Amino acid sequence: MAGGRSRGTATLIAVAVVLGWLVIGALAGPYSGKLGEVATNNNAAFLPTDAEATRAQKLFAGFVAKETIPALVVYERSSGLTGADDQRVAADVARFAQVPGVVSPLPPPIPSRDDQALQVIVPIDSSEGEQVRQVVDRLRDIAGNDRDGLTVDVAGPAGLLADLIEVFTAIDGPLLLVTLVVVLIILLIVYRSPVLWIFPLLAAGMSYSLASVFVYYLAENDVITLNGQAQGILTVLVFGAGTDYALLLIARYREELHRHGRPWDAMKTAWKGAAPAIIASGITVIVSLLCLLLSSLNSNRALGPVSAIGIAATLLVMLTFLPALLVLGGRWAFWPRTPWEDQAEPQAAHGIWGRIAGFVARRARVVWLVTAVVLAALTLGVTQLGATTLGQSDLFTNRTDSVAGQEVIARHYPAGTGSPATIFTRQETAQQIAQVAQGVPGVAAVRPVTQQRQAGPPDPNAQPKVVDGRVQLEATLADPPDSDGAERTIRDLRAAVHKVPGSDSVVGGFTAINVDTAAASTRDRNLIIPVVLVVIAIILALLLRALLAPVLLIATVLLSFLATLGLCALLFKYVFDFPGVDQSFPLFAFVFLVALGIDYNIFLMSRVREESVKRGTRAGVLAGLALTGGVITSAGIVLAATFSALAVLPLVVLVELGVAVAVGVLLDTIVVRSLLVPALAYDIGPKVWWPGRLSRTNRDGDRTGAELEPAR
């Protein structure tokens, strides 16, 4: 009777937990589709907070009634423009001026010197990123398709921003669908059950819905910033990490079902065994991501808390909702491979992971030396990574309208036309600054911004506009505004104008933003990477109650990270033919690879420590490897597959990040966690737990014959 009442109570608790979460899911579900409403995808979302370009943007606000971003509508006929073409352009300009969001009057069209192109600069109110996209779409509708050999493209900063917003706003549906399909297929292969895959997938979906609620309200109230990049990564991170945690818990639950008659008892034991590793893993990832708050770039600071919220929600769901589901499902959730109470040892000395463990035992030193040398060799590929910034034409995997337009501009105009550098200086030094700027190599022309507001040719006698004692100069660059040449020109231009005494000159503009973003990325990388390593070391030391083991684990993950960068550099250059990497790539790759890569070492070494207490260190290493080998490898494949789903998006930066995480996770699971770490720990023996008590009391781990025998 007591057993029946206990079983009934356990069932009622599980039902209450599941029903409670289903209610939460019903309320939270719609918010996952509303994140786009609170996403900020304008240029301000990616600016450094304390940079010269930012100060220039603030000064620029005083010179205009409205802050604008230029769209460049460019018309090209390779045989030379005709009178009919001129009439068409004039008619289009009149219609452009009537579009809501366009700031009139428009300057006159600018003909190219070879008379093969006309360029129309259309200033657009930049207060709302989504409005910019709508205006650009309307401009493209008005300009129409190519006609009788006359090509028309809308480029410039506004065209680029519109194309980026279009990609980001379309992320949710396709990315979520691809991620779900990938996870579903892998779960069916792993479990070979028509039922069990439902539980982790349902729990991962619940995690995403819960995270979406918090992200939505925090972004709506300006507590955090959400952009399309963070939104896309949130999707794959929650489903990837959530499925990993689910695999670990389910594997431990299956083990305990062989030892316990009641699913409730099996889950209690499994939860106690798996939860510490899952919690430590989640905390490691959360704290590592929150280190991005130290960044000086708004885009990095946006990604940190958004992703951390996703992991926190995933932890909560996977440690409450999923266990309750599994208890209700009982043994039959695993059908047709139903685990019965037979007291069988879960690890088997005969499975593939038992054989791998035996191989590690026989050749431990050779294994870790060879794997370390191979990984070190891969790090040499880092020299091919390069420091080339992705330009506008390199951001997309396909050829967008803004890319095509920029190519036309580069063929017929000084490439920087339409995106000039802006120089703000004192009125009394304006003429001297203009002369100095004109003498900088790479500057095609310099002119002051005047009081003239009406359409028509510029008046050479118009007076410069003065705001608070400052004058604005526009410097047209000879190179495309997103090129390495233009960035060198900006650095030279700043150095030159800053030398003029009393000028208090500030240089901004599109290219200056790229320069300052690159400098901020370097600063962030040098600051955040050491902080993340220290944080991870502290968490590992607390979990393993040792100092040597955490140091070794971090060293192996660092080696894996550098090997991943080297391998990715070769893939990007020789397979994908990418011209370079985004400035944010090394930092993002580090945070995700190290935080997620250390997960698998946490899963392995926490089980190794548990088994070492019972069996001895060397036997514990081999038992831990045999017990966790299948589940951790499956988890790694799931995470790699979910991040590789980013490759479906037409943005090079997200494709690069997805490939890097996928490659790095596979290296971690297949090489580092399966061979390097266990071989190193086995070779060192009990001293790996130094200075913990286990290193002094666990002296029976030097056995080499029966390490895989069950503990009695």
N, C-alpha and C positions, 0 to 999 in steps of 0.2 A: 504493500500500500504506500509506504513511504517513497519507494522508488517511483511508483506511478505518479504520486503527487509531484515529486521533484521533476519528473519528465514533463508533466503537464505545465508546471510553472515555467520551465525552460522554454517550452513551445510558446506560451503566452508572451513571454518577454521578447522572443524572437519575432513573433507576429507584430507586437506593438512597435518594435524598432523598425521593421520593414514598412508598416503602414505609416508611421511618422515620417520616414524618409520619402515615401511615395507622395505624401501630401506636400512636403517641401519641394519635391521635384516638379509636381504639378504647378506650384506657384512660381518656381524659379525657371522652369523650362523656357518660357517666352523670352527671357532676358538674353539668352544666348544668340537670338536673332536680332537683338536690338543694340548690340555693341557698336555697330557701325554708326548709330545715331550720335554717340558721344565720342567717337574717334576724331582726333585732330590730325589732319594730313596736310597742313600748310607748312611753308618754309620755317615759320617760327618754332614748329615742333622739333626741328633738328638743329637749331642754332646753338652755338656755345653761349652760355649765360654771361660770361665776362670776357669779352673779346673786342678787338678794335672794330670788327664788322658789326657787332651788336651796337656799339656806341654810334657808329655811322648810321645805322638804321634809325636810332632814336633822333639823331640830328636831322635826318631826311624827313622825318614826320613834320618838322617845322617849316619845310619848304613847299609842302603840298597841302591842299585842302583835304585830300584823301590819300592814304598810302595806296600805291598801285603796284601791280606786277605786269610787265609788258608781255603781250602776245605778239609774235612776229609772223604776220601773214606774208608769205613769199610766193611770188608768181615767177615762173621760169619758162622760157621758150628757147631751146638751144639754137634755133635758126634766127633768133632776133625777134623782139616784141613788135607787134603790129599796132596800128591805130585802133583796131577793134579791141585789142588787149587792153590798151590804155582806157578805153571807154568802159570796159568791163570792170577794171580795177576801180575807176572813179565811182561807178555805181555801187560796187561792193563797199567802198569806204563810207558812202552816205548811209548805207544800211547798217554797217558796223556801229556807227555813231548813235543809232537809235536803239541798240541792244541794251536792256537794263543791266547795270553793272559796269558798262564801259564809261570811262571818264572822258568827256568831251572838253574842248575840241581835239580832234585827232590831227597829228602833224601830217604834212603832205607825204605821199609815197616817195621813197628814195630809190632812184634808178641806179643800176650797176653801171660801171664804166664801159662794159662791153655791150650794153643795151640788150642783154639777154634776160635780165631779171628786174623785178620791182619788189620792194619791201615796204610793207605797211606796219607801223608800230601802233598797236592798240593797247592803251593803258587800261587795266582792269582793276576795279576795287578789290584789294587783297585782304579785306577784313575777315572774310570767310572762305576757307579753302574749297568747300563744296560749291559755293557760288562761282568761284573761278572755273571749276570744271563745267558748270552749266553754261557760263558765258563762252568758254572755248568751244563747247559743243555747238552752240548757236553760231559762232563765227565759222566753224567748219561747214555747217549746213548752208550758210549764206554763200561762202566761197565755192561750195559745190565740188564736184569731182573734176578730174582732169578733163580738158575739153580741147579737141582738135590739136593736140600737141602742146597745149599750155598746161603745165602742172601747177597745182596749188597745194601748199602745205602750211599748217599752223604750228609754229615752233616757238622758240624762246622760253624763258622761265615759266610763263603761264602754260604754254603747250606741254612742257615737260611735267609740270605739277598736275595738270589735268590727266595726263596719261598715267602718272603714278597713282592718283586718286582712283582712277578707273580700275587699276589692278587691285588696290587695297580693298575697295568696296566689294569686289567680286571674290575676295579670299574665302569668306566664310563657307559658302555652299560647296564649291568643288573641293576645297581642302578638307573639310569635315567629311565629305562623302568618301574621298580617297582614303583618309585615315581610318574610317570605320571599316571599309572593305579590307584594307591591309590587315588590321587587327583581327577581324573576323576570320580571314583565311588562315592566319598563323595560329589562332586559338583552336580552330578545327583540326589543324595538323598536329598541334601539341597534345590536345586532349582526346582526339578521336572519339568524341562523344557528341551526340545530337542535342544535348541539354546543357552541359557544363559551360560552354562558351558564353551562354546568355548572362551568367552571373558577373564575370569581370567586365563584360561590355556594358551591361546595365549600370554597374557601379561607376565605371569611367564616365558614362554619359551623365550620371547624377553629379559627379565631381565637377564636370564642365559647367553644368547648369548652376550649381552652387557658386562656383568661382565667378561666373558671369554676373550674378546678382551683385556681389560685392564690387567687382570691377565697374559695373555700370553706374552704381550710385556714387562711388568714389570719384569716377571720372566726371559724372554729371555735376558734382559739387566742387570740381576743381581741386580735389585733394591729391589725385594722381593724374598723369597725362596718359591717354591711350592713343596710340597711333596704329596704322595698319600693320606695321612690322611686328609690334608687340602682340597684336590681336592674332596674327597668324601663328606666331610661335606658341602662344597660349594654348591653341588648339592641339598641336602635336605634342606639346609637353605634358598636358594633362592626360591625354589618352596613352601616351608612351609610358610615362612614369606610373600612372594608375594601373595599367596592365602589368607592369613589372611587380608592383606591390601585391597585386592580386595573385600572380603566379607564385610568388614566394609563400604567401599565406595558404593558398590552396595546396601546394606541394607538402607543406608541413601538416596540414589538416589530413591529407591522404595518409601520411605516415601514421598519425595518431589514431586514425580509424582502424588500423591493424591492431592497435593495442587496447582500444576502449570499445566497450559494447554500445555506449550511447553517443550519438553525434555531439551532444552538448558537452560531455566530458572531453571528447576528442578535440573540440574547438577550444575549450578552456586551455588545454595543454598546448595546443598549436599556437594559440594567440600569445601565451606567455613566452613561447620559444621564438616566434617570428617577430612580434611587435617591437622589441628593443632594436633589432636591426633595421626594421622599416622606419621606426621613429628617428633613429640616428641618421639614416639615409636622407629622410625628408628634411630634417633640421639642417643637415649639411648643405643640401641644395638650396633651401630657403635662405640661410645665412649667406651663402656664396652669391646668390642673386641679389640680395639686399646690399651687398658690397657695391653694386652698380650705382647706388645712391651717392657714392663718393665721386661719381663722374661729374665733369663740368658740362657734359652734353645732355640736353633735354631728352634726346632720343634714347640714350643709355639709361638715364634715370627713369624713363617711362617703362622700359623693359623690365627693370629689376623688381619693383613692387607688383606689377601685373603678373609676372611669372611666379613670384613668391606666393601670391594669393592663390594661384592655381595649384601649387604644390600643397599648400596648407589645406585647401578644400579637399584635395585628393587624399591626404593623410586621414582626415576626419572621416570621410566616407568609407575608405578601405578598411578602417579599423572598427567600424560600427555597422554600417549597412551591409557590407559584403559578408562578414561573419554571420549575421542574422540570416541572410539569404541562404548561406551554405548549411546552417543548422536546419532550416526548414527543408532544404533539398535532401539532407541526409546522405545516406550512401548511394541512393538511386540517382543522384545528380551526376555520378561518375559512370553510369551505365553506358556501354556494356562492360567496361573494365571496373567492376564494382569492388571496392576494397572491403573485405570482411575481417572480422576480429579473429586473427589467427596467430597473433604474437610474432609475426614474421618480422625479421629485421628489414627496414626500408632500404638500407644501403646494400648493395650487393657487391660482393667481391667478384661477381662474374660479369656484371654489365660493362658497357663500354667505358664508363667513368671509373669503375673499379680497375679495369685494365690500364687506363691512363694513370691512375693513382699508383699502380704497381710499377709502371714505367718510370714515374717520377722518383719513386723510392730507390730504384736500382741505379738511376743515372742523375741524381739530383744536381750535383755540381755542374755536370756537363750541360744539363737542360737549362739551368739559369744563365750560365755563361753564354751558350749559343744564342738563346733568345735575346739576351741583352745586347749581344754584338749585332744581331740582325736588326733590332730596333734602332740601335745607334747608327747603323748604316743608312737606314731610311731617313734619319734626321738630316743627312747631307742634302736631301732634296729641298730643304728650307732655303738654300741659296738660290733656288729657281723661283721662289715665291715672289720676289720683287717688291717694290714699293710703289708700283704704278697705281694711281688713283683711277677708278672707273669713271670715264667721262660720260656725258649725256648719251652719246651714241652707244655706250657699252653697258648701260644700266639694264637694258631689256634683252631677253633672249630672242625676241622677234623685232622686226623693223617697224617702229611706230611712226605716226605722222610727225611727231616732234623730232624724231631722229632724222627722217627724210628731209624735213625742212632745214635742220641745222647743216646737213650736208650741202644743200643748195646754197645757203648763206656762205659757207666756207669756200664754195667755188667762185663766187662772184663779188664778194665784199670782204673788207677787213673782217676777219672771222669774229671779232668781238662786237661788231655792229649790233645794236639792240640790247646788249648787256654790258654797258660801259662800267668801268670802275668809277666810283664817286669819291671825290676828294672834298672835304670840308676844311676850310682854312679861314684865318682872320682876313677881314676885308683889306687891311693895309698890306698884307703879304700875298694877296691873291695873284697879282701879275707875276711876281717872282716864282711862286709855286707852279703856275702854269708853264713858265719857261723851263723850270727844272723838270717837271713831269714830261714835257715834250721831248726832253733830251734823254729820257730813259729808253734803252733799247726794248722794243716790243710794244711801245705806245705809238699808235698810228696817228692820233689826233687828240687835242685837248680843247674844250670850249667851256665857257661859263654858262650856268643856267641863268636866264634873264627873266625880266618881268613880263616878256611877251607871252600872251595867252591865246591870241587868235590863231586860227589855222592860216597856212600860207608859208612862203619861204621865210627863213629866219632873218631878222633885221640885224646886220652887222654892227649897227650903232646902238642897239638896245643895251640898256644898263644892266649889269649883273644884279640879281635879286639878293638882298641882304637881309638876313634874319639873325637878330641878336649879335650883330657885329661879324657874322660869318658869311662866307660866299661858298656856293657849291660849284665845283668843276666836274665835268664829265670827261673821262679819259677812255677813248676807244682803243681796244687792244688789237694787236695784229693777229694774235692766235685765238682759236676758239675758246670761249670763256671757261670751259670745263677741261682744258688741256693742261699738261704739265708745263708747257711753255708759258701759258697765261699765268699760272701760279708763280712761276719764277719772276715774271714781270711784276706781279703785285708785290712780291717780297722786295724786289729792287726799287719799285716805286715808293714803297713805304720808307725804305732806308734813305732814299734821296730827299723826300719831302720832310722827313723828321729832322733832317740836319739843318733846315732853314730856321734860324733863331726867331722865336716869338710867333711862329706860324700856328702852333698848336694844331697841326694837321692830323686829320683822321681819314683813313682810306677804307672804303667799304664797297659793297656791290656783290654780285653773284659769285665772282671768282674769289673775292676776299673772304666770303663765307666758307668756301671750300678750303682755303688756306688755313683759316682759324679752326675749322673742324678737324683738319689733319693734325694741327699742333695740339689741340685738345685731346685727340685720340691717343697720341703718343704719351701725353701727360697722364691720361687715365690708365693706360696700359702699365706704365711704370709704377703707379700708385696702387691700383686695385689688385694686380696679380699677387704681390707679396702679402697683402692683407688677406686675400682668399686662402692662400697657403697656410698662414698662421691660424686662421679660423678652423680650417679642416684639421690641422694638426692637433688643436686643442680638443675637438670633438672626438677624434680617433683615440687620443690618449685617455679620455674619460671612458669611452666605450670599452676599450681593450685593457684598460688599467695597466698600461705599459708606455714606455717612451721609444724604445728601439723599433718596435713593430710599426707605429705610426710614421716614423721617419722613413722606414723602408717602403711602406705603402705609398707615401707621397712621392718618393724618388721614382718608383716604378710608374706611377701615373704621369709624372712629368716627362719621363722618357717616352711613354706612350703618346703623350700630347705632341712632343716634338717630332716623333716618328710620323704621327698623323699629318702634321703640317707639311712635312717633307713629302709624304706620299701624295697628299692633296695638291701640292705645288706641281708635281709631275702630271697629275690627272688634269688639273686646270689648264696647263700649258699644252700638253701633247694629246689629250683626249677631247676635252671640252673646247679647247682653243679660246679660252677667256684671256683678254688682254691684261688682266691684273686682278687685284682683290680690293674690296672696299676697305676704307680706313678702319672701320669698326670690326672687320673680320677677325683679326688675331685675338682681340679682347673677348668678343662673343664666343669664339671657338674655345678659348681657354676656360671661360666660366662654365660653359655647358659640358665640355669634355671632362674637365677635372672634377666638377661637382657630380656629374652623372657617372663618370668612370670610377670614381672612388666608391660609388654605391656598390658595385659588384665586389670590390675588395671588402667592403663592410659586411655584405651578405656572407662572403666566404669566411672571413676571419672571425666574425662573431660566432659562427658555427664551429670553426676550428677551435676557438677558445673553449666553447661549451664541451666539445668532445675531448679536448686536452685534459680537462679536469677529471674526466672519467678514465681516459685511456693512456694518457701520456702525450707529450707534445708531438712527437713524430707520428705516432699512431693517430693522434687527433687531426693532424694536417691531412693525412691520407683519407681518413674517414670523412672529414669536412669536405674535401674535394669530391669524393665519391657521392656523398649525400646531396650536395648542392650543384654538382656539375650540370645535370640536365635542366634544372629549373633556371639557373643563372644564364645558361646559354640561350634558353628559350626567351628569357627576359631581354637579353641583349639583342637578339634578333628582332623582337617586337619593337624595341626602342629605335633600333637602326632603321627598321622599315617605316615606322611612323615619321621619323625625321626626313627620310628620303622622299616622303610625300611632298615636301616643300619643292621638290624638283618639278612638280606640275605647274608651278607658278612662273610667269614670264619675267621674273626679276633675278638678275644674276646674283645679287647679294644673298638672297634667300636660297637660291640653288646651291651656292658655295657653302653656306652654313649647313644646309641639309646634308650635303655630301660629306662635309667634314665630320659632323656628328655621327653619321652612319658609319663611316670608315673608322673613326676613333672608337666608337662603342664596340664594333666587331673586333678590333685589335685588342681592346681591353678584355672582352669576354673570352675570345678564342686563344689569345697568346698570353696576355699579362696574367689574367686570373686563373687560367687553366694550367699554365706551365711556369711562368716566371715567378709569381708570388709563392705558390706551394713548394716549388723546388728550392727557392731561397729560404723559406721558413723551415723546410725539412732539413736543409743542410746546416742551418744555424742551430736548430734544436731548441731546447728549453730557454736558452739565452734570448730568444726572440721576444720573450715577455719581460725582459729587463726594464726597470728595476722592480717589477711587480713580484708578489709572493710566488706566483706560479713559476717564475724563473728559478726560484731557489728550492721549492718543494717538489717540483715536477721533474724528477730525475730519471723516471722510468721510461722516458720517451725516446731512448736511444735504441729501442728494438728495431730490427730491420726485417724480421721474418713474418710476424703475425699481426702487422699493423691494421689489417682490414678485418680481423676477427671481431665479432660482436663483443661489446663490453658486458661483463657479467655483473 
